[in-house]
């Protein structure tokens, strides 16, 4: 639209027809190139959406086929166990691949691609299997490069260019990323003691009037443009005060030390990563894999799973006694339960408890339900297993012909007479 505005302005000029014609020809050529690039990007986005829709349709067909084939042959307490179908495998690879991209593990993603062959972004340098194009690799590569420039190169040029390309979306989201980048550019000029250039830069990019005019132009000239918020005005005042420092980096005032610290660049990189995810509609602050895991943990979490969870321990009075208590309590957890495992407890911290209208017991040895036909049995050490597990898996005969029941958790051996039935009310 900006190019069309320039072209219309040139058409109204009648002073020098020859120069106007040349300028118009250049503008039209530039507009044609921009349209070609935009058309290629649009086709790529449409193809990417088409591949993702095909994957969703395939996953739905797999679920319908598995539901039809399972019938009523399985226990109502336990859904049918089956291996991952093609669609499920691609979905798992996509979740893991997205997590690797979020963390910056591009080499690990390459290894995953070699094994699965279904996570490669077709538009990003090659084709893959049936799930090719499910990962927006080009977006992650672009964001990673901008973060690298901020942290390693201490340069805001790439991030500001990205903000210019996504200005309308960032404005709708109310993002402060561009303001923080301009502020950092101003501080870098102050660091280099280029105070005149710093003032010119601030008047161009950090002035309330220029910011409001820019916001109004981006919003189509609407009334009441937002400009700068009161918090941002305070930040500008603090930044402008650095102009009075003889040596900004040698300042001992904590507020100004933070402005010129190296950690400031890492904060900008983190802010850029978060705003880029918001701009592209990605999940924040967790990846899709973490969100799916937490959804599953929420469905399994019970009040007993809360013991020892991070953030819920007792206040630290004596570290040694507390560590000993943690080691003792570790044995009380069921390591077959995803929420009770050490990794699961960390992910499930802060999640709500699941509501169970009905509950059932599952043998940790066989994974089967313990009911009237397969009642629960308790060993003297308090471990509970199903009757079928004790008969088929835990019984052993020593050299003297004696029969023993061996606990798979502790390795302790007991006589069969010591194993008792238990009843749950």
Secondary structure by P-SEA (a helix, b strand, c coil): caaaaaaaaaaaccccaaaaaaaaaaaaaaaaaaaaaaaaaaaaaaaaaaaaaaaaaaaaaaaaaaaaaacccccccccccccccaaaaaaaaaaaaaaaaaacaaaaaaaaaaaccccccccccccccccccccaaaaaaaaaaaaaaaaccccaaaaaaaaaaaaaaaaaaccaaaaaaaaaaaaaaaaacaaaaaaaaaaacccaaaaaaaaaaaaccccccccccaaaaaaaaaaaaccccccccccccaaaaaaaccaaaaaaaaaaaaaaaaaacccccccaaaaaaaaaaaacccccccccccccccccccaaaaaaaaaaaccccccccccccaaaaaaaccbbbbbbcbbbbbcccccccccccbbbbbcccccccccccccccccccccccbbbbbccccccccccccbbbbbcc
